[in-house]
Amino acid sequence: MHDQTKLLVLKPDNDSATPLYLQFSHKLAAAIHAGFWKADDPLPSERTFCEVLGISRVTARKALDLIFAQGLILRRQGSGTYITPKLEQPLSRLTNLSEMLKQRGFRPASQWLRREIRQANSEEILRLNLAADSRVAYLERLRLANEVVMAVECTTLPEQYVSDPEKIGASLYDFMREANLGVVRAIQNIGAVNATEALAKFTGIEVGTAMLHLTRLGFLEDGTAIELTHSWFRSDYYDFVVELYR
């Protein structure tokens, strides 16, 4: 949206009873959701908005403060204001996060923290239906989009299916498909948690910041539970969406 004349659709109505800054913030938020700008694109400056829309600096600043509070924009000191690379994941179907990121214009990446074989803990034994002395492949990694850490993810799989976790590359699900271990069904639970010191360190947020905690139990076609994943997502970068029908 380099053509400044396109910004005119954001112009507030001086005759409306709604304060100008609220009108502008609502229009700007709608434009961001509609894809006027891509993730990580720079937002026009306050000065540009004032000149094109004929609004005051106070009006522009108050509106931008509101959409900043909503997590729609990022402020980078000395650089400017940018569109937050936020991802909405539908909950009605199984999705490959890396592929979904690519489809939406993000650059996905993973940073492995741990790939090892260890003894299964009590949760893993229960949820993956394992014997008490079972061992599992434990995978811990950071999930990135446009070089920003969006999530911390820990995945456990029975050792009988993944005896050498070091062979898993950038995509866990690609590895599983190649090994004929495709997940066809999953149960997901979502809750809200506060960032621990470890999660805050990995994601660059403050300790105690709200995060989304997703637990997924994945099943093979024959009903075998094969994957237990815990993911902690930054709530300012990630939303879960459910589409409902009557």
N, C-alpha and C positions, 0 to 999 in steps of 0.2 A: 504494500500500500504506500508507494512512494509518491503518488499523485495526491497532493494536499487537498485538492478539491473533493476527494472521496471522504475526507474527514467531515464534510458538511453534514453528513447523515447523523453525526453525533451532536449537532448544534441543539442546545436546550431551547425551550419555548419561553420567551420572556413573559408571555401572557398567562402561563400556567401558575396555579397556586402552589405547585411543588417547588421547593427551593432549587435554584439552578444547579448547585453542586450535586444534589441527589439525582436530578434528571441526567446530568452528564455522566455520573458514575454508573447509573443503570444502563445508559446507552453504550458506554464504553465496555462494561462487563458483557453485555449482549454481543457486541462486536468481537470481543476476544473469544467468547464461546462459539461464535459463528465462523471463526477462522480467518478474521481479517488479517491477522498476523500469525506466523508460524512460531513454534516453540523456540525460545532463545532469540527471536527477532527483537531489535531495539524498538521501544515505543517512542513516538514523537515527544519532543520536550514540552514542558509546561509552556514555554514561550511560543512554540508552534501552535499548540492548542488555543492559546489566548489570541494570537494573531488571526488564525483561520476562523475560529468560532465566535470571536468577539466577546470573550468572557474574561473576567478578571483573573489575576494571578491567584488570588485567594480561592476563587471558585475552582480553578483547575487543581490547585494543591489539595483542597479538601476532598475532591472527587478521587484523585489519585491515592490519597491516604486510605480512602474506603476500599478501593479495589486491591490495594496492597494488603490491607487487613484480611481480605478474603483469600489471599494467596494467589491472586491472578498475575501479579507482577513481582519482579525482583529488582532491588536497588543495589547496584554495584558501585561502590565508592570510586569516584574518579572516572567512571565509565558511562553511567547513565542508568536508565530503567529498561528492563527487558521482560518479555513474556515468559512466565513460568512454564517450564517443560512438564506440564501435568498430564498424567495418563489416566484415562478412565477405563477400567477393566469390567466387562460384562460378567455377571455371575451366573448367567443362564447356560453357559457352555464352557467346556474345557478349552483353555487357551495356552499357547506357547508364548511366554512373555517376550522372548527375543523377536519372534516373528511379528507379534503385535506392535512392538516398538518400531520395527522397520516400516510396517504398513502405515504408521502414523507419523512418519518423518523423523523419528528419533534415531540416534546412533547407539545401539545396544552394546553392552560389554559386561564381562564378568571378571571379578578378581578373586581367585581362589585363596582362601585362608587356611583350610585344612581339607585333605583327602586321605582318609585313613580307615583301617579296619580296627574295630574295638569291640568290647563286650557290650551287648545290648542292655539298656537300662530298663527300669520297670515299665515305663510308658511304652517303649518300643516293643517289649515282649508282649504287652497286652494288646496294643493296637495292630501290630503286624502278625499277631497269632504265632509267636515264636516259642521255642523251648527255652527253659530258664537259663541254659548255658550257651545260648546262641550268640554269634558274633554278627556285626553289621558293618556295612560300608557307611561311614559318616562323612558328609560333605558340608563344608561351610564356606560361603562366598558372599561377596558384595555384588549387588546388581546395579548397574549404572546405565544412565540414559544421557546422552550428550555430555559425558564425562562427569555427571553429577551422581553421587551415590543415592539411589532412591530407596534401596531396601537391603536388609541383611537377611540371608536365607540359610537355613540349616535343614539338610535332607538326610534321611536314613533309609537304606535299602538292605534287605537280607543279604548276607555274604554269599549265599548260594547263587545269587543272580549277578553280583558284582564283586568278584574276588580281587580285582586289581583296580581300585578307584582312580589311580593315577592315569589310567587310560582314558578317563572322561575328559573331553575337551571343552570347548566353549559352550556347547549345548548339551545338557543332561538328557533332554527328551530325544534329541537326535541319536545319542548313544543308545538309549533304551530302545528306540525303534529299530536300529541296526541289529540289536541283540534280540529282536522279536519280543520285546517287553513293553509294548505300547500300552499306556494307561488309557482305558476306554471309559472309565467312570471314576468319579471322585466325590468325596464328601468334604465340604469346606465349612469351617466355622470362623467367624470374624468377631473380634472384640477390640476394645480400646485399652491401651496401656500407656504408661509414662516411660519415657526413655531412661534406661539405666545409664550408668557411666560408660559402660562398654558400647552400648548402642549409640549414645551421643557422640562418642569418640569416632566411631566408624562413619556416621552420617553427617557429622559437622553441625549438629543441632545442640541446643541446651539440654542439660540433664533435667528430666521431668517434663519435657515437651511431649504432647500427645502424639501417639503413633497408632497405626492400625496393625493389629496382630492377626495374621491369617494362619490357621492350621488346616492342612489338606491331607487326607488319606486317600491314596490312589489305588485303583484295583485293575487287575488284568481281566481279560475277557472271561476267564473261567471263575472269576470272583475272588481270586487270591489278592490279599492286600500286599502291595509291593513297595509303596512309597509313603513315607511319613515326612511331611515338610512343615516347618515353622518359618514364617516370614514376617518380618517387622518392616512396615512401610512408613516412609515419611508422609504424614497426612497433608502437608502443603504441596506435595508433588503427585499424590496418588489418590484416586477415588475409585470406589466400587459402585457399579451401576446395575440396577435391576429394572428390566422393562416388564410391565404388567399389562395383562389383557383382561377384559371383562367377558 
